[in-house]
Amino acid sequence: MADDELEAIRRQRMAELQAKHGDSSNNQQAEEAKQRETDMRNSILAQVLDQSARARLSNLALVKPEKANAVENYLIQMARFGKLGGKISESGLIEILEKVSQQTDKKTTVTLKTTTTVATSRSFQEDRIWLNGKEEDINHPRLQSCLREIRRLARKRRNDGGPGVDSTGLSHKVHICSVNNFPTAAGLASSAAGFACLVYTLAQVYGVEGELSGIARQGSGSACRSMYGGFVQWIMGQKDDGKDSLAQQVEPETHWPELRILVLVHRAESVVPSRMVEMTEAVRRKDFAAFAELTMKDSNQFHATCLDTYPPIFYLNSVSQQVISLVHRFNRHYGETRVAYTFDAGPNAVIFTLQQHVPEFAQVVQHFFPPETNGGQFIKGLPVDHAALSEELKQTIGLEPIPKGISYIISTKVGPGPCAVQDLAQHLLGSDGLPKTTV
């Protein structure tokens, strides 16, 4: 056999051995990370459950492991947010089991979400972040503010002897991968969801517990509200340093199940205290008419303020104005407020309505903003039934159609706050700490 053939065989064998060694190293790192997570979970559960409750949960895990895991996740999340007053007894655990069962049975579908995976390793050379498949600057001041505060609290917890803290990971660099399934930087609060998810995930990794909305607020003001599910208000606070400017849940996502949200995506490119009191009361009463009026007034006031600046800031465009007219004419036709609009810092309208009105209003939008005949799916997210429009309604609205004015509708509803994803297949980072090509 020629020398060059022998050399080729030698190189191939060396490459195979190196690949095998690399796989072994990656598997070992993954196993170590999994063991650390298991130890941290067990430590927290030992703190919050008494002996009888631990025994009952262990028995449940033998027959219904998925349900036991859901209960563990609930307990750990409540503990992290400081919402457990003391050790839970067996009777207290039974109540939690019933609550988790009810939530599981509802099988809530989250149509708008941010998914974030965080990994730490001694092999990482520097902190890095990827957003929607593209690496971004980790040194952005707002990112650094959140990361720095979480690490500070983790060190404090370690120094205070708190359980559940992986002290070795505090000196390691971090890799962050985050994906939004809705347009980013299009007035859909993508930065709020992103920073809330980031802070929650970092807290999970570093074992930080307690109030986190103040940290999320350092990334994006609205992110503090995204730390909770359902209907949330942002408390202004009184302190000069802003430390009491936090979020507070008004009602959970299960409070008003009939409420629906339609996001009219035009393009996907880059408060008065007394009114807040009225809004809170409207949500608690499920008073849609009052809720809708306050929502539209608040949106109008925000954009009027933007126009009153110098130079003026224009977020709304001709399609946005057409949507506003459509909403008011639709409500006027029925002699009651059935739908409401609001606009964030962008031209995309967010429509609030009740479940029974969704099919007709979605059809109205499609009629006056006809999409491309050969385009993609016009309504995405939660399914919407077809509804026939009367000629009387079309004539009452009487607007000139704007073809392709609305690219598509996202159909969704009020959802939960951040939660841990236990399925490793859904994690965005691989065992090498780099983004997976497919998830």
N, C-alpha and C positions, 0 to 999 in steps of 0.2 A: 504494500500500500504506500502511495506517495506521501512525502512529508507534509505537503499542503493539505491532503485529505485527513491525515492524523490531526493536524492543527485545527482543522474545521470541526472534527468530532470533539476535540478537547474543549474548544470554545463553546460548542453547543451544550456539552455536559456541564461546564462551569455555569452557563446561563441558567440551566435547569436547577442546579443546586442553589444558585442565588435567588431564583424565583421562589423555590421551596422555602428557603430561609426567610425571605420577605413575607410570605404568606403566614409562616409560623409566628413571626414577630407581630404582624397585624392582628392575628387571632388572639395572641396573648394580651395585647393592649385592649382589645375589645372585651375579653374575659375579665381583665382587671377593672375596666370601667363598669362592667355589669355588676361585679362583686361590690364595688364601692357604692353603687346605687342601691343594691340590696341591703347592705349594712346601714346605710343612711335611713332607708325606709323603716327597717326594723327598729332602729334607735328611736325614731319619732313615734312609732306605734307603741313602743314600750312606755313612752312618757305619757301618752294620752289615754291609754286603756288600762283598766285594772285587770286583775288576774282572771276573773270570770269572763270579762268581755274578750280578752285575748284568746281564752279557750274556745269561746263560741265562734270567733272569727276563724280560728284554726280549723274547727270542725266544718265550717262552711266552705273553706278552701278545698277540703277533700272531696266534696260533692258538687260544688258550684264554684270552680276556681275563677271564672270570669266575673261573677257577681262579687266574690270576695275581693278581687283586685279593684273593682269599681268602688267598693266601700273603703278600701285602703287609700285609694287616690283622693276620695272625698275627705277623709280624716286628715291626710297629710296636707291637703290644700287649706282646710280650715285651720289647722295648726300653724301653718306658715303665715296666715293672715291674722293670727292671734285671736281667733273667734271661739276657741275652746276654753272655758273658764277653769276646768279642772279635769281630773281623770274621769273617763266615761265608764259607767257601770254596764252590766249586761242589759238591763232594761233600757238604758240610754242607747246602747248599740242597736237594740231591736227597733227603736224609733228611727234611727239613721238608716237601717236596712229597708224599712218601709219607704222612707223618703227617696233613697237611691233607686228602689224598685220602680217607684212612680216615674222618676225621671228617665229611667232606662226604657220603660214601656212606651213613653211618648216618642222616643227615637227622633229627637229634634234634628232636622237637617240644617246645617249651617252652610248657607250658600255664599256668603261673603266672609272671607277669613284671611288671616295672615298665619303662616306656618313658619316657625323659627326653630332651628337646631343649634345648640351651643356645645362645643367640645373643648376640653383643656387637655394638654399633654406636655410632658417635659421635652418632647421632640419638636414642638412648635418653636420656630425661631422668632416669631413676632405675632402680635395681634392682627387678625385679618377678618374682613367681612365681605360677604357676597349678597347682593340684593337682586332678586329676579334673574339669577344666572350671570350677573356681571359684578366683578369685584369693585368695591367702592372704597373711598378714603376712610380708614378707621380713625383717623385723627380729627374728624369733624368734631367741633367743640361740644355739640349736644350729645353725640355718641359717647365721647370721652367722659362727659359729666355723669351719665348714667352708669357707665362701666366703673368709673372711679368710686362712686358712692356705694355701689353694690360690693365692691372689693373692700372698701373701708368697713362696712357693716359686717362683712364676713370675718375680717381680722378681729374686729371688736368682739364678735360672738365667740371666736376661738379663744381670745385672751380671757374672756369671761368664763371659759370652760363650758360653753354651750355644746350640746350634742348635735350630731348630724352634720358637722362641718368637716369637710375633707381638707385638712390643713396643708397637705402636700400640694394640692391644686392651687393654692393661693399664690404660689411663686411661678406657676406655669402660665404660658401665653394662651390666648383663647382664639378659637376660630368660630365665626358666626355665619350662618347661612339662613336667609329669610326670603320667603316667596309670598307675594300677594296674588290672589286669584281674581283681582279686580283692578281697574286702571289705577296706576300710581301717579301722584301729582296731578290729579284731575278733579280736585275738590271733593273727593270721596273719603276724606279723612284717612288716607292710606298711611300718612306719617303717624297719626294717632294710634291706629291699630298696630303699626310696626313697632313703635316704641313701647307700647303696652306689652306686646308679646315678647319683645326683647328683654324688658325688665323682669317680667315674670319668669322667663326661661333662665336668665342669669341667676335669679334668686333660687330657682330650683337647683341649679348646678352648685352654687356656693353655700347652700343651706341657710339662706337669709330668710327670716320670718318677719311677720308684722305688717304694718302699714306700708304699702309700696307705691300708692298713687302719687305721693309727693316726689318720689324719684322719677316716675314716668313723666311727670309734669316738666321736669328739667329737659326732657327730650322734645316733647311737644305738649303744649297746654292741654289740648283735648285728650291727650293720652291718659291723663289721670282718670277720666270718665270711662275709658275703655278697659280699665283694670277690673271693672265689675260688669256683670251681665244685666240685662233688663233696662230699666229706666233709671238714669243716674244724673245727679246734679253736681256741679262743681262749686264748692263752697269758697267764697272769696277770701275769707279769713281776715284777721285784724293785725297780725304781727308784721313788723317792718321787714323781717327776713323772709316772709312768705311761707314759713314752715307749717302754718295752720291752713294754708290754701290747699285743700284736699278734696277728694271725690267722696260722695255719699250715695249709696243706692237708695232710690225712692221705693221701687218695687222690683221684684225679680222678673225674669223673662216670661215666666208662666202666668203673670198677673192678668194680662190682656191678650188672650190667645187669638181673638178675632182680628186684631190689628195687623195690617199688612203694609209692606213698603215696596214701592216700585221706583227703581232708579232709572231715569230716562237718560241714557248715555248719548250725548250729542257728539262728543269727540273724546278720545282717550289719549291726550298728550299732557307732554309735560306742561250789658243786659241790666236790664233794669231789675233790681231786687224784687219789687212788688210783682212783676210779671212772672218771676221764677216761682213765687209762692202760688200764684194762680195756676201755673202750669203743673206744679206738683199736685195740687188738689184735683185738677182735671184728670190727670193720670190715675190717681187713686179712685176717683169716681167712675172711671172709664167713660168720661163725658167727651165723646168725639167732637161735637160741635165746638165746645170751648177749647179743646186741645188744638183743633184745626185753626181756629181764628188766631190763637196766640202764636202758633207756629208760623203762620203766614205774616203776621204783623212783625214778628221778630226778624224774619228773613228780610222783609221790606226795609225795616229800620237799619239793618246791617248794611245793605247795599246802598241805601240812601246816604249813609255816613261815608261809604267809600266814594260815592260820587261828589260828596261835599268837600272832599280833601282837595289840596292843590299841589301838584296836578291831580285830577280825578283818577280813580282806579275803576276800570271797567271789567267786571267779571261776567256780567250777563251780556248776551248777544241777541240777535233777532229771533233765534229759535227759542231761547229762554223766555223772551217776552211773549212769544206766541203760546208757549206752554202756560204762562200765567193767565193769559186771556182765556185759553181753553178751559182751565180749571174753574174760573169764575163763571163762565157761561154754562158749563156743565152743572154746577151747583145751582145756578139761577133757574135752569130748566126744571129741576126737581123741587125748587122752593126750599131747599135745605142744604146744609154743608155735608157733602158726601166724600169729597176729596180735598186734600190740602197740599200745598207745595212748600218746599224750602230749598234754598240754594246756599251751598257753602262757598268757599273761595274758588269758584269755577262755574262754567255754564250748565253743568249737569243738574237736572231737577231731581229731587227726592220727593216722591209722592207718598203721602200717608192716606190710607183709606181702610175700610173694614172689609173683611173677607168676601162678603156677599156682593160687593161692588167691584171687585177686581176684574172679573171677566169683561164686563161692559166697558169700564174705563180703559182697560188695555186695548180693547177693540177700537175705542174712540181714538186713542193715540195712533194706532196703526192706520186708521182711516185718514187722519189729518197730517200724518207724517209717514206716507207710504214708503216702505223700504224697497230695496232693489229686489226685483222679481227673482233673480238668480243668486241672491245673496245668502248669507248663512242664517242660522236660527235667530228669529227676531226676539223671542221671549226666552230668557235663560233663567235657571234657578228653579224655584218652586213651580210645579205645573199650574197652568191657568186654562180653565175651560173656555171653549169658544162661545161667543155671544153674538146674537144678531142685533144690529142697530136699526132703530126705527128712523124713517125718513124725517119725522118730526124733530127728533133729537139732532140729526145732522143739520137741518135747516135752522134750528135754534142756535146752535153753535156758530154756524155760518162763516167759518174761517177759510181762507184760501189755503189749500193743502201745500205743504212744503216737502216735496219728495226728498227722501234720504236725509231729512232734517234730524231724525233720531236714528242712530245706528242700530241700537237694540235696547231692550228693557231687561233689567235684572229684577226678578221677582223674589222677594225675601221677606223676613219678618224679624221681630226683635229676638236677639240671640243671647247666649250665655257669655260670661267673661272668659279669660284665659284658662286653659286646662292643659294638663300634661298628656302628651301622646305616648302611649305605652307600646304601640306597635313599632318595632324597630325598622320594619320595612318602610315606614312613613318618615323616618328621620332623613334629613336633607344632607347630612355629612356622612361620608363613608368612614371605615375604620382607619383610613389614612388621614382623617381630618380635613379632607377636601370635598367640595360639593359632588354629589353623585350626578352622573349624566342623566339618569332617569329615576323618578320616584313613583 
